[in-house]
Amino acid sequence: MNIIVTNKLAGRLMEADGEPVSGQQLADEFGISRTAVWKHIKDLQEKGYEISSIKKKGYTLTGIPDSLEAAAIQPLLKTVRYGKTLEYLSSCESTQIIAHQLAQQLVPDGTVVLSEEQTAGRGRMARKWDSAHGKGIWMSIILRPDIPLQRAPQFTLIAAVSVVRAIEEVTGLNPDIKWPNDILLNGKKCTGILTELQSDADGIQALIIGIGLNANQEMEDFSDEVKDIATSLKLKKGSPVSRQELVRSILYYLELYTAIYIDEGFAAIKLMWEGYSTTIGKPVRARMAKETLEGIAESITDEGVLQIRTPDGKLHGIYSADIEMKN
């Protein structure tokens, strides 16, 4: 069974938006026999796609499984490159690990790794990330931007704005960004972003952006360590959200804002980021490896560096830290 044809056939039925498509029409479009069409339909039904056959009219798609496999994501993508190559896994240690391996195999710009669960998901500073099966979006995107090394750190902020825009669009919720990589809903974390780099003497070979998004978890899905600080879109919205729509929307905005950044610079992205920020203008505590600073978070620079003014009037550039909001 040709999985590419199966996925494209699923996409054709999705695009029909509930209208029947005849078996002969599908056979002609894909250059296969009607018997082969029927076999592809049966394969989709076994994967959980609800497809009915209406006599003398054809096949109608009436339901899609809650899956992040390529057949459910790719047909309705609005991107040019991002997500066009998609590696789907039912389970893995970490999508970042898989993405690093694929990046070394020279997979194309915009390749996406998606998994239903991670058994060793991680965030910044190698912290454990709860990754319940089928409840969230555990995704890594491989980017190959033609930019100098010093322009790489801004991609964490570009990804944060992309995720916030996608959450707004799909759910109607109003998330905030906490510098540098946390997405919050009413002060509780629903998304983390981890940006890693592969480079050599010639420059950037790959940027790997990992996104862990809590979509449809119930409170019991979170470990005791994070129950007080974590949430999901479902818990805040009061109803399940479409993981498939979220993935497509994140990839759309990430591709869009990446293009804006490369072509026009960081200014437009910076304005959007500051508009969503729950950090700027607030008293914060920045815990770093060798010191802790307290002060007012005034702004971010064009390099994405957080500017904190301490009570003595000095302005400090913070490149990496745990940020706590002070009352």
Backbone as numpy.savetxt, mean C-alpha at the origin, in Angstrom:
# Nx Ny Nz CAx CAy CAz Cx Cy Cz
-3.55 -24.96 -17.41 -4.38 -23.78 -17.41 -3.50 -22.52 -17.41
-3.73 -21.64 -18.36 -2.94 -20.40 -18.48 -3.50 -19.37 -17.51
-2.73 -19.10 -16.43 -3.23 -18.20 -15.39 -3.38 -16.77 -15.89
-2.55 -16.39 -16.87 -2.66 -15.03 -17.43 -4.01 -14.85 -18.11
-4.41 -15.86 -18.89 -5.72 -15.79 -19.56 -6.84 -15.80 -18.52
-6.68 -16.64 -17.49 -7.70 -16.69 -16.43 -7.87 -15.31 -15.79
-6.77 -14.66 -15.47 -6.82 -13.34 -14.85 -7.45 -12.30 -15.78
-7.07 -12.36 -17.06 -7.63 -11.41 -18.02 -9.12 -11.64 -18.22
-9.53 -12.89 -18.19 -10.95 -13.20 -18.33 -11.73 -12.66 -17.12
-11.13 -12.81 -15.93 -11.76 -12.23 -14.73 -11.90 -10.73 -14.89
-10.86 -10.10 -15.43 -10.92 -8.66 -15.66 -11.98 -8.26 -16.64
-12.14 -9.06 -17.69 -13.17 -8.77 -18.71 -14.57 -8.82 -18.09
-14.79 -9.78 -17.21 -16.09 -9.88 -16.55 -16.30 -8.74 -15.55
-15.22 -8.31 -14.89 -15.33 -7.16 -13.98 -15.70 -5.90 -14.75
-15.05 -5.71 -15.89 -15.31 -4.52 -16.70 -16.73 -4.50 -17.25
-17.34 -5.68 -17.38 -18.72 -5.75 -17.89 -19.71 -5.22 -16.87
-19.27 -5.09 -15.59 -20.07 -4.45 -14.54 -21.46 -5.07 -14.40
-21.49 -6.41 -14.33 -22.75 -7.10 -14.09 -23.54 -7.48 -15.33
-23.09 -7.00 -16.49 -23.77 -7.38 -17.74 -23.20 -8.71 -18.24
-24.05 -9.58 -18.82 -23.56 -10.86 -19.30 -22.66 -10.71 -20.53
-21.65 -11.58 -20.60 -20.75 -11.63 -21.75 -20.80 -13.05 -22.29
-21.10 -13.21 -23.57 -21.29 -14.55 -24.13 -19.98 -15.32 -24.18
-20.12 -16.64 -24.08 -18.95 -17.50 -24.17 -18.25 -17.36 -25.50
-19.03 -17.19 -26.58 -18.42 -17.04 -27.89 -17.63 -15.74 -27.99
-18.19 -14.68 -27.40 -17.49 -13.40 -27.42 -16.17 -13.50 -26.66
-16.18 -14.17 -25.51 -14.95 -14.36 -24.75 -13.95 -15.21 -25.52
-14.46 -16.25 -26.19 -13.59 -17.11 -26.99 -12.92 -16.32 -28.11
-13.69 -15.47 -28.77 -13.14 -14.66 -29.87 -12.12 -13.65 -29.35
-12.44 -13.01 -28.22 -11.55 -11.98 -27.68 -10.20 -12.55 -27.24
-10.23 -13.75 -26.67 -9.01 -14.33 -26.12 -8.37 -15.36 -27.04
-9.00 -15.63 -28.19 -8.41 -16.55 -29.15 -8.35 -17.98 -28.66
-9.38 -18.39 -27.91 -9.44 -19.75 -27.39 -10.81 -20.35 -27.71
-10.97 -21.64 -27.45 -12.25 -22.30 -27.72 -13.25 -22.00 -26.61
-14.51 -22.25 -26.90 -15.55 -22.05 -25.87 -15.36 -23.04 -24.73
-14.84 -24.22 -25.05 -14.55 -25.20 -23.99 -13.46 -24.66 -23.06
-12.46 -24.02 -23.64 -11.40 -23.42 -22.83 -11.95 -22.29 -21.97
-12.85 -21.49 -22.52 -13.51 -20.44 -21.74 -14.20 -21.04 -20.53
-14.92 -22.11 -20.76 -15.66 -22.78 -19.67 -14.69 -23.26 -18.59
-13.54 -23.79 -18.99 -12.56 -24.28 -18.03 -11.98 -23.12 -17.20
-11.74 -22.00 -17.86 -11.25 -20.82 -17.13 -12.32 -20.32 -16.15
-13.57 -20.35 -16.57 -14.67 -19.95 -15.69 -14.72 -20.86 -14.47
-14.59 -22.16 -14.68 -14.62 -23.11 -13.56 -13.45 -22.86 -12.61
-12.29 -22.52 -13.17 -11.12 -22.23 -12.35 -11.39 -21.01 -11.47
-12.00 -19.98 -12.04 -12.33 -18.78 -11.27 -13.36 -19.10 -10.18
-14.34 -19.92 -10.52 -15.36 -20.28 -9.53 -14.74 -21.05 -8.36
-13.76 -21.89 -8.65 -13.09 -22.64 -7.59 -12.28 -21.71 -6.69
-11.86 -20.56 -7.22 -11.13 -19.58 -6.43 -12.06 -18.67 -5.64
-13.37 -18.84 -5.81 -14.32 -18.05 -5.05 -15.05 -16.98 -5.82
-14.79 -16.87 -7.13 -15.53 -15.91 -7.95 -16.94 -16.45 -8.19
-17.92 -15.59 -7.97 -19.31 -15.99 -8.20 -19.70 -15.60 -9.62
-19.83 -16.60 -10.48 -20.12 -16.38 -11.90 -21.33 -17.22 -12.27
-22.35 -16.56 -12.75 -23.56 -17.27 -13.18 -23.60 -17.33 -14.70
-24.23 -18.38 -15.19 -24.38 -18.58 -16.63 -25.85 -18.41 -17.00
-26.12 -17.42 -17.85 -27.49 -17.14 -18.27 -27.68 -17.66 -19.69
-28.64 -18.53 -19.86 -28.85 -19.18 -21.16 -29.06 -18.14 -22.26
-28.32 -18.31 -23.34 -28.37 -17.48 -24.54 -27.85 -16.04 -24.32
-27.34 -15.78 -23.12 -26.77 -14.45 -22.85 -25.29 -14.50 -22.49
-24.93 -15.45 -21.63 -23.52 -15.59 -21.31 -23.23 -15.61 -19.82
-22.02 -15.26 -19.50 -21.53 -15.31 -18.11 -21.63 -13.94 -17.45
-22.05 -13.96 -16.19 -22.15 -12.72 -15.41 -21.40 -12.88 -14.09
-20.54 -11.92 -13.80 -19.81 -11.91 -12.53 -20.67 -11.24 -11.47
-20.99 -11.99 -10.41 -21.86 -11.45 -9.36 -21.16 -11.29 -8.01
-19.95 -11.83 -7.89 -19.24 -11.70 -6.62 -17.76 -12.00 -6.79
-16.93 -11.28 -6.03 -15.48 -11.44 -6.10 -14.97 -11.84 -4.73
-14.07 -12.81 -4.64 -13.55 -13.20 -3.33 -12.71 -12.08 -2.71
-12.65 -12.07 -1.40 -11.84 -11.07 -0.69 -10.39 -11.54 -0.72
-9.77 -11.37 -1.87 -8.41 -11.84 -2.09 -7.59 -10.71 -2.71
-6.28 -10.78 -2.50 -5.39 -9.79 -3.08 -4.58 -10.36 -4.25
-5.05 -11.48 -4.81 -4.33 -12.06 -5.94 -4.48 -11.17 -7.18
-3.63 -11.40 -8.15 -3.56 -10.54 -9.33 -4.90 -10.41 -10.05
-5.64 -11.51 -10.16 -6.91 -11.48 -10.89 -7.90 -10.51 -10.28
-7.79 -10.28 -8.96 -8.72 -9.38 -8.27 -8.24 -7.94 -8.27
-6.96 -7.71 -8.51 -6.37 -6.38 -8.41 -6.15 -5.75 -9.79
-5.48 -6.47 -10.67 -4.95 -5.87 -11.89 -5.99 -5.37 -12.90
-7.11 -6.08 -13.10 -8.02 -5.65 -14.17 -8.52 -4.21 -14.05
-8.70 -3.71 -12.83 -9.25 -2.37 -12.65 -8.21 -1.35 -12.21
-6.93 -1.70 -12.33 -5.87 -0.74 -12.02 -5.95 0.48 -12.93
-5.66 1.65 -12.35 -5.63 2.88 -13.15 -4.19 3.38 -13.35
-3.23 2.52 -13.09 -1.83 2.90 -13.20 -1.27 2.55 -14.58
-0.14 3.17 -14.87 0.58 2.85 -16.11 1.54 1.69 -15.88
2.25 1.70 -14.73 3.25 0.67 -14.44 3.01 -0.04 -13.11
2.69 0.71 -12.08 2.65 0.14 -10.73 1.57 -0.93 -10.62
1.99 -2.12 -10.20 1.05 -3.23 -10.03 0.85 -4.08 -11.27
1.43 -3.67 -12.39 1.27 -4.46 -13.61 2.01 -5.79 -13.51
3.09 -5.79 -12.70 3.74 -7.04 -12.32 3.44 -7.24 -10.84
2.80 -8.36 -10.51 2.31 -8.56 -9.13 2.62 -9.98 -8.67
3.33 -10.06 -7.56 3.66 -11.34 -6.93 2.73 -11.53 -5.74
1.87 -12.57 -5.81 0.89 -12.80 -4.74 1.27 -14.04 -3.95
1.17 -13.93 -2.63 1.48 -15.05 -1.75 0.38 -15.20 -0.71
0.03 -16.43 -0.41 -0.95 -16.65 0.65 -0.34 -16.32 2.00
0.95 -16.62 2.15 1.65 -16.35 3.40 3.14 -16.22 3.12
3.80 -15.36 3.88 5.25 -15.25 3.78 5.78 -14.65 5.07
7.09 -14.71 5.26 7.69 -14.08 6.44 7.46 -12.58 6.38
7.84 -11.98 5.27 7.72 -10.53 5.10 7.74 -10.21 3.61
6.83 -9.35 3.17 6.85 -8.95 1.76 8.12 -8.16 1.44
8.71 -7.50 2.44 9.96 -6.78 2.20 11.08 -7.74 1.82
11.14 -8.88 2.47 12.17 -9.87 2.16 12.02 -10.35 0.72
10.78 -10.68 0.33 10.51 -11.14 -1.04 10.86 -10.04 -2.04
10.48 -8.81 -1.72 10.72 -7.68 -2.64 12.22 -7.44 -2.82
13.00 -7.56 -1.75 14.45 -7.39 -1.88 15.03 -8.45 -2.82
14.53 -9.68 -2.71 15.01 -10.75 -3.58 14.64 -10.48 -5.03
13.40 -10.05 -5.25 12.95 -9.77 -6.62 13.69 -8.58 -7.22
13.95 -7.58 -6.40 14.64 -6.39 -6.91 16.01 -6.76 -7.47
16.68 -7.72 -6.85 17.98 -8.16 -7.33 17.88 -8.96 -8.63
16.66 -9.41 -8.95 16.43 -10.13 -10.20 15.99 -9.19 -11.33
16.10 -7.89 -11.07 15.83 -6.85 -12.07 14.39 -6.85 -12.56
13.44 -7.12 -11.64 12.03 -6.99 -12.00 11.73 -5.53 -12.31
10.67 -5.25 -13.09 10.44 -3.87 -13.54 9.98 -2.92 -12.44
10.17 -1.63 -12.71 9.68 -0.56 -11.85 8.19 -0.74 -11.59
7.80 -0.63 -10.33 6.38 -0.75 -9.99 5.93 -2.15 -9.68
6.86 -3.12 -9.61 6.50 -4.48 -9.22 5.99 -4.49 -7.79
4.91 -5.24 -7.56 4.27 -5.26 -6.24 4.29 -6.68 -5.67
4.58 -6.79 -4.39 4.46 -8.05 -3.66 3.32 -7.89 -2.66
2.36 -8.81 -2.72 1.21 -8.79 -1.81 1.07 -10.15 -1.14
0.79 -10.13 0.15 0.58 -11.38 0.87 -0.64 -11.26 1.77
-1.34 -12.39 1.93 -2.51 -12.39 2.82 -2.10 -12.31 4.29
-0.89 -12.78 4.59 -0.39 -12.66 5.97 1.13 -12.63 5.94
1.70 -12.09 7.01 3.14 -12.13 7.23 3.39 -12.82 8.57
4.30 -13.76 8.58 4.61 -14.45 9.83 5.73 -13.74 10.59
6.44 -12.84 9.91 7.51 -12.08 10.57 7.51 -10.65 10.05
6.33 -10.06 10.00 6.22 -8.68 9.54 6.99 -7.75 10.46
7.55 -6.69 9.89 8.36 -5.79 10.70 8.16 -4.34 10.26
8.36 -3.45 11.22 8.29 -2.03 10.93 9.66 -1.41 11.09
9.68 -0.10 11.39 10.95 0.56 11.61 11.67 -0.03 12.81
13.02 0.00 12.75 13.86 -0.49 13.83 13.57 -1.96 14.16
13.17 -2.72 13.11 12.93 -4.17 13.20 11.83 -4.54 14.20
10.92 -3.61 14.48 9.83 -3.92 15.39 8.83 -4.88 14.74
8.27 -5.77 15.53 7.28 -6.72 15.03 6.02 -5.99 14.58
5.41 -6.49 13.48 4.17 -5.91 13.00 3.14 -7.03 12.88
2.02 -6.93 13.62 0.96 -7.93 13.53 0.36 -7.93 12.13
0.29 -9.11 11.50 -0.15 -9.19 10.11 -1.16 -10.33 9.95
-2.36 -10.16 10.48 -3.37 -11.20 10.49 -3.77 -11.62 9.07
-4.05 -12.91 8.90 -4.38 -13.46 7.58 -5.69 -12.87 7.05
-5.62 -12.31 5.85 -6.81 -11.85 5.15 -7.47 -10.61 5.73
-6.82 -9.97 6.71 -7.45 -8.83 7.37 -6.87 -7.48 6.95
-5.62 -7.50 6.48 -4.96 -6.24 6.16 -4.34 -6.26 4.78
-3.58 -5.21 4.51 -2.81 -5.12 3.26 -1.33 -5.15 3.65
-0.67 -6.22 3.26 0.75 -6.39 3.52 1.43 -6.36 2.16
2.06 -5.25 1.85 2.46 -4.97 0.48 3.82 -4.29 0.43
4.62 -4.66 -0.56 5.88 -3.98 -0.84 5.92 -3.64 -2.32
6.36 -2.41 -2.61 6.44 -1.94 -3.99 7.90 -1.64 -4.32
8.35 -2.16 -5.45 9.72 -1.96 -5.90 9.73 -0.82 -6.91
10.44 0.25 -6.58 10.55 1.40 -7.47 11.99 1.56 -7.95
12.14 2.05 -9.16 13.47 2.28 -9.72 13.56 3.71 -10.27
13.45 4.70 -9.39 13.48 6.10 -9.85 14.88 6.52 -10.27
14.96 7.29 -11.33 16.24 7.80 -11.80 16.53 9.12 -11.09
16.96 9.01 -9.84 17.22 10.19 -9.01 18.49 9.96 -8.21
19.13 11.05 -7.75 20.31 10.88 -6.89 19.92 10.35 -5.52
20.90 9.76 -4.86 20.67 9.09 -3.58 20.02 10.01 -2.55
20.40 11.29 -2.53 19.89 12.19 -1.50 18.40 12.51 -1.64
17.80 12.12 -2.78 16.37 12.36 -2.96 15.52 11.16 -2.58
16.15 10.11 -2.07 15.40 8.90 -1.70 14.56 9.03 -0.43
15.03 9.70 0.64 14.26 9.71 1.89 12.85 10.26 1.76
12.63 11.15 0.81 11.30 11.75 0.66 10.23 10.72 0.28
10.63 9.56 -0.19 9.65 8.58 -0.65 8.79 8.03 0.49
9.31 8.04 1.70 8.47 7.64 2.84 7.29 8.61 2.98
7.56 9.90 2.79 6.51 10.92 2.92 5.56 10.87 1.72
6.09 10.60 0.53 5.25 10.44 -0.66 4.30 9.26 -0.46
4.83 8.16 0.08 3.99 6.98 0.32 2.92 7.28 1.36
3.27 8.05 2.40 2.30 8.38 3.44 1.13 9.18 2.87
1.43 10.17 2.05 0.36 10.97 1.42 -0.49 10.08 0.50
0.15 9.16 -0.21 -0.58 8.27 -1.11 -1.56 7.38 -0.34
-1.12 6.85 0.79 -1.97 5.99 1.60 -3.15 6.77 2.17
-2.88 7.98 2.67 -3.95 8.80 3.24 -4.99 9.14 2.18
-4.55 9.52 0.99 -5.49 9.83 -0.09 -6.33 8.62 -0.45
-5.71 7.44 -0.47 -6.45 6.22 -0.80 -7.48 5.89 0.28
-7.11 6.03 1.55 -8.05 5.76 2.64 -9.23 6.72 2.56
-8.96 7.99 2.33 -10.04 8.97 2.18 -10.97 8.57 1.04
-10.39 8.24 -0.10 -11.17 7.95 -1.30 -12.04 6.72 -1.13
-11.49 5.66 -0.54 -12.20 4.38 -0.48 -13.15 4.30 0.71
-12.78 4.92 1.84 -13.57 4.74 3.06 -14.31 5.98 3.53
-13.87 7.17 3.12 -14.46 8.40 3.63 -13.91 8.80 4.99
-13.00 8.02 5.55 -12.37 8.37 6.83 -11.35 9.48 6.63
-10.96 10.11 7.73 -10.01 11.24 7.67 -8.77 10.94 8.50
-7.80 10.24 7.92 -6.59 9.89 8.66 -5.61 11.05 8.77
-4.68 10.93 9.70 -3.60 11.89 9.89 -2.27 11.19 9.69
-1.22 11.99 9.44 0.13 11.45 9.33 0.95 11.92 10.52
1.59 10.98 11.18 2.55 11.30 12.25 3.95 11.05 11.70
4.78 12.08 11.71 6.12 11.95 11.12 6.88 10.79 11.74
7.60 10.01 10.91 7.66 10.14 9.45 6.75 9.17 8.70
6.28 8.10 9.40 5.74 6.99 8.61 4.50 6.33 9.18
3.82 6.99 10.13 2.63 6.38 10.74 1.37 7.09 10.25
0.36 6.29 9.91 -0.96 6.83 9.58 -1.89 6.55 10.75
-2.54 7.59 11.25 -3.37 7.48 12.45 -4.83 7.76 12.15
-5.69 7.12 12.91 -7.13 7.42 12.92 -7.52 7.72 14.36
-7.90 8.95 14.62 -8.24 9.37 15.99 -7.12 9.01 16.97
-5.90 9.22 16.54 -4.76 9.03 17.41 -4.22 7.61 17.49
-4.89 6.65 16.84 -4.43 5.26 16.87 -3.88 4.86 15.51
-2.86 4.03 15.54 -2.12 3.68 14.32 -2.87 2.64 13.50
-3.04 2.92 12.21 -3.65 1.94 11.31 -2.71 1.51 10.20
-1.65 2.27 9.98 -0.74 1.97 8.88 0.68 2.37 9.24
1.63 1.51 8.85 3.05 1.84 8.97 3.71 1.72 7.60
4.73 2.51 7.38 5.45 2.52 6.11 6.94 2.36 6.38
7.57 1.48 5.63 9.00 1.20 5.78 9.66 1.32 4.41
10.57 2.27 4.25 11.27 2.47 2.99 12.72 2.01 3.12
13.11 1.10 2.24 14.47 0.57 2.24 15.10 0.74 0.87
16.42 0.65 0.83 17.16 1.04 -0.36 18.15 -0.05 -0.77
18.23 -0.27 -2.07 19.33 -1.05 -2.64 20.12 -0.11 -3.54
21.42 0.03 -3.26 22.21 0.97 -4.04 23.63 0.43 -4.21
24.35 1.03 -5.14 25.76 0.71 -5.34 26.48 1.99 -5.75
27.70 1.86 -6.24 28.48 3.04 -6.59 27.83 3.88 -7.68
26.97 3.25 -8.48 26.29 3.97 -9.57 25.03 4.69 -9.11
24.60 4.44 -7.86 23.41 5.11 -7.35 22.33 4.14 -6.92
21.09 4.59 -6.96 19.95 3.78 -6.51 19.66 2.68 -7.52
19.62 1.45 -7.04 19.19 0.33 -7.87 17.70 0.04 -7.66
17.24 0.19 -6.42 15.82 -0.03 -6.13 15.45 0.63 -4.81
14.28 1.21 -4.77 13.64 1.63 -3.52 12.52 0.64 -3.25
12.45 0.15 -2.02 11.43 -0.82 -1.67 10.57 -0.23 -0.56
9.32 0.05 -0.90 8.40 0.68 0.05 7.45 -0.38 0.59
7.57 -0.65 1.87 6.68 -1.60 2.53 5.53 -0.88 3.20
4.32 -1.38 2.99 3.12 -0.77 3.58 2.34 -1.85 4.32
2.14 -1.63 5.61 1.29 -2.51 6.40 0.06 -1.74 6.83
-1.10 -2.13 6.33 -2.34 -1.38 6.57 -3.37 -2.29 7.23
-3.83 -1.87 8.40 -4.88 -2.61 9.11 -6.23 -2.27 8.51
-6.80 -3.18 7.76 -8.04 -2.90 7.05 -9.27 -3.41 7.80
-9.36 -4.71 7.99 -10.61 -5.30 8.51 -10.42 -6.07 9.81
-9.42 -5.72 10.59 -9.22 -6.39 11.87 -10.32 -6.03 12.87
-10.63 -7.01 13.70 -11.40 -6.76 14.92 -10.39 -6.54 16.04
-10.83 -6.03 17.16 -9.90 -5.74 18.25 -9.17 -7.00 18.71
-9.84 -8.16 18.67 -9.19 -9.39 19.14 -8.07 -9.86 18.20
-7.98 -9.26 17.02 -6.89 -9.62 16.10 -5.56 -8.99 16.50
-5.60 -8.00 17.38 -4.37 -7.33 17.80 -3.80 -7.96 19.07
-2.49 -8.01 19.14 -1.84 -8.55 20.33 -2.03 -7.60 21.50
-1.85 -8.12 22.71 -2.02 -7.31 23.90 -1.08 -6.10 23.91
0.10 -6.27 23.29 1.09 -5.19 23.29 0.63 -3.95 22.52
-0.23 -4.15 21.51 -0.60 -3.01 20.66 -2.09 -2.64 20.72
-2.87 -3.36 21.48 -4.31 -3.10 21.49 -4.68 -1.67 21.84
-3.88 -1.05 22.69 -4.21 0.30 23.13 -3.79 1.37 22.11
-2.92 1.00 21.16 -2.41 2.02 20.24 -2.75 1.73 18.78
-3.33 0.56 18.50 -3.62 0.18 17.11 -5.11 0.19 16.83
-5.45 0.37 15.56 -6.84 0.29 15.13 -6.87 -0.19 13.68
-8.07 -0.36 13.15 -8.24 -0.74 11.75 -9.28 0.16 11.11
-9.30 0.17 9.80 -10.30 0.97 9.08 -11.70 0.48 9.41
-11.87 -0.83 9.51 -13.20 -1.38 9.82 -13.67 -0.93 11.20
-12.77 -0.94 12.18 -13.16 -0.53 13.53 -13.62 0.92 13.56
-12.98 1.78 12.77 -13.35 3.20 12.75 -14.55 3.47 11.86
-14.67 2.74 10.76 -15.77 2.97 9.83 -17.05 2.27 10.27
-16.90 1.14 10.96 -18.06 0.40 11.42 -18.54 -0.65 10.44
-17.81 -0.83 9.35 -18.16 -1.85 8.35 -16.90 -2.24 7.60
-16.89 -3.43 6.97 -15.69 -3.87 6.24 -15.37 -2.93 5.08
-14.09 -2.88 4.73 -13.65 -2.06 3.60 -13.04 -2.99 2.55
-13.03 -2.53 1.30 -12.49 -3.32 0.21 -10.97 -3.19 0.16
-10.30 -4.28 0.47 -8.84 -4.27 0.38 -8.38 -4.09 -1.07
-9.14 -4.66 -1.99 -8.77 -4.56 -3.41 -8.81 -3.10 -3.88
-9.87 -2.40 -3.53 -9.96 -0.98 -3.91 -8.85 -0.17 -3.27
-8.52 -0.48 -2.03 -7.46 0.25 -1.34 -6.12 0.05 -2.03
-5.81 -1.20 -2.39 -4.54 -1.46 -3.08 -4.47 -0.69 -4.39
-5.54 -0.75 -5.17 -5.54 -0.04 -6.46 -5.39 1.46 -6.26
-6.06 2.00 -5.26 -5.99 3.44 -5.01 -4.62 3.86 -4.51
-4.02 3.08 -3.61 -2.67 3.39 -3.12 -1.68 3.42 -4.28
-1.75 2.41 -5.14 -0.82 2.34 -6.27 -1.03 3.50 -7.24
-2.29 3.89 -7.43 -2.58 5.02 -8.33 -1.94 6.30 -7.80
-2.17 6.60 -6.52 -1.63 7.85 -5.96 -0.11 7.79 -5.82
0.42 6.62 -5.50 1.87 6.51 -5.39 2.54 6.76 -6.74
1.97 6.22 -7.79 2.53 6.48 -9.13 2.39 7.95 -9.51
1.23 8.53 -9.20 0.98 9.94 -9.52 1.94 10.86 -8.77
2.04 10.67 -7.46 2.86 11.59 -6.66 4.35 11.36 -6.89
4.74 10.14 -7.21 6.14 9.89 -7.57 6.50 10.68 -8.83
5.62 10.65 -9.81 5.87 11.39 -11.05 5.96 12.89 -10.78
5.07 13.40 -9.93 5.11 14.83 -9.58 6.43 15.18 -8.91
6.85 14.33 -7.97 8.10 14.58 -7.24 9.30 14.58 -8.19
9.38 13.61 -9.06 10.53 13.51 -9.97 10.54 14.66 -10.98
9.36 15.04 -11.46 9.29 16.07 -12.50 9.32 17.49 -11.94
8.69 17.69 -10.77 8.49 19.06 -10.28 9.15 19.35 -8.93
9.68 18.33 -8.28 10.27 18.54 -6.97 9.30 18.23 -5.83
9.75 18.49 -4.60 9.03 18.06 -3.41 7.98 19.06 -2.93
7.96 20.26 -3.46 7.12 21.33 -2.90 5.65 20.95 -2.80
5.07 20.43 -3.88 3.64 20.09 -3.88 3.34 18.96 -2.90
4.22 17.95 -2.85 4.04 16.83 -1.92 4.16 17.33 -0.48
5.12 18.21 -0.24 5.33 18.76 1.10 4.07 19.47 1.60
3.45 20.26 0.75 2.21 20.96 1.14 1.12 19.97 1.53
0.95 18.90 0.73 -0.07 17.89 1.05 0.27 17.20 2.35
1.54 16.82 2.52 1.95 16.13 3.74 1.67 16.99 4.96
2.04 18.26 4.91 1.82 19.15 6.06 0.34 19.34 6.34
-0.49 19.28 5.28 -1.92 19.41 5.47 -2.53 18.24 6.23
-1.90 17.08 6.12 -2.39 15.88 6.82 -1.66 15.64 8.14
-0.63 16.42 8.41 0.25 16.12 9.54 -0.42 16.39 10.88
-0.23 15.46 11.80 -0.66 15.66 13.18 0.52 16.07 14.05
1.68 16.28 13.41 2.92 16.59 14.12 3.26 18.07 14.07
3.11 18.69 12.88 3.55 20.06 12.69 2.77 21.02 13.59
3.51 21.90 14.26 2.90 22.89 15.15 2.60 22.39 16.54
2.95 21.12 16.82 2.60 20.52 18.11 3.85 20.28 18.96
3.68 20.29 20.30 4.80 19.92 21.17 5.05 18.41 21.08
6.33 18.05 20.88 6.68 16.64 20.70 7.91 16.29 21.51
8.10 14.99 21.69 9.33 14.44 22.27 9.93 13.51 21.22
11.17 13.77 20.82 11.86 12.97 19.81 12.92 12.10 20.49
12.68 10.79 20.49 13.64 9.87 21.11 14.55 9.31 20.03
15.81 9.62 20.12 16.83 9.15 19.18 17.77 8.19 19.88
18.70 7.63 19.11 19.59 6.61 19.68 20.42 7.15 20.84
20.89 8.41 20.69 21.81 8.93 21.70 21.27 10.09 22.52
20.11 10.60 22.16 19.55 11.71 22.94 18.04 11.82 22.72
17.41 12.57 23.59 15.99 12.86 23.48 15.80 14.37 23.49
15.01 14.88 22.53 14.74 16.30 22.45 13.26 16.56 22.63
12.95 17.67 23.26 11.57 18.11 23.39 11.44 19.52 22.85
10.35 19.76 22.16 10.13 21.09 21.60 8.92 21.11 20.69
8.83 22.16 19.88 7.73 22.30 18.94 8.18 21.84 17.55
7.40 20.94 16.95 7.69 20.51 15.58 7.23 21.61 14.63
8.16 22.32 14.03 7.80 23.52 13.25 7.49 23.21 11.79
8.23 22.28 11.18 8.06 22.05 9.74 8.87 20.84 9.34
8.78 20.48 8.05 9.73 19.54 7.46 10.48 20.28 6.35
11.71 19.87 6.11 12.49 20.48 5.04 12.16 19.80 3.71
12.74 20.30 2.64 12.54 19.68 1.33 13.17 18.30 1.26
13.98 17.95 2.25 14.56 16.61 2.31 13.74 15.69 3.23
12.64 16.21 3.78 11.81 15.42 4.66 12.28 15.38 6.11
13.25 16.24 6.45 13.79 16.28 7.80 12.86 17.10 8.70
12.53 16.54 9.86 11.66 17.23 10.80 12.44 18.29 11.56
11.87 19.50 11.62 12.50 20.62 12.32 11.82 20.83 13.68
12.59 20.66 14.75 12.06 20.85 16.10 12.80 22.00 16.77
12.02 22.95 17.29 12.62 24.07 18.02 12.49 23.80 19.52
13.62 23.71 20.18 13.65 23.43 21.61 13.44 24.73 22.41
13.15 24.62 23.70 12.85 25.82 24.50 13.96 26.86 24.51
15.20 26.46 24.23 16.30 27.43 24.20 16.36 28.20 22.89
15.40 27.94 21.98 15.33 28.67 20.73 16.07 28.04 19.57
16.81 26.96 19.82 17.57 26.31 18.76 16.66 25.43 17.90
16.98 25.40 16.60 16.23 24.57 15.65 17.06 23.32 15.34
16.46 22.15 15.54 17.16 20.89 15.35 16.54 20.11 14.18
17.39 19.56 13.32 16.92 18.70 12.24 16.93 17.25 12.69
15.76 16.60 12.61 15.62 15.22 13.07 15.47 14.32 11.85
16.43 13.43 11.67 16.42 12.53 10.52 15.70 11.22 10.81
15.84 10.75 12.04 15.20 9.49 12.42 14.98 9.50 13.92
13.76 9.22 14.34 13.45 9.24 15.77 12.07 8.65 16.00
11.83 8.24 17.24 10.47 7.93 17.67 9.86 9.23 18.19
8.73 9.60 17.63 8.09 10.86 18.00 6.89 10.59 18.90
6.87 11.23 20.05 5.73 11.17 20.96 5.09 12.54 21.02
3.77 12.55 20.96 3.05 13.82 21.10 2.92 14.14 22.58
3.23 15.40 22.92 3.12 15.83 24.32 1.81 16.59 24.53
1.25 16.43 25.70 0.01 17.15 26.03 0.33 18.57 26.47
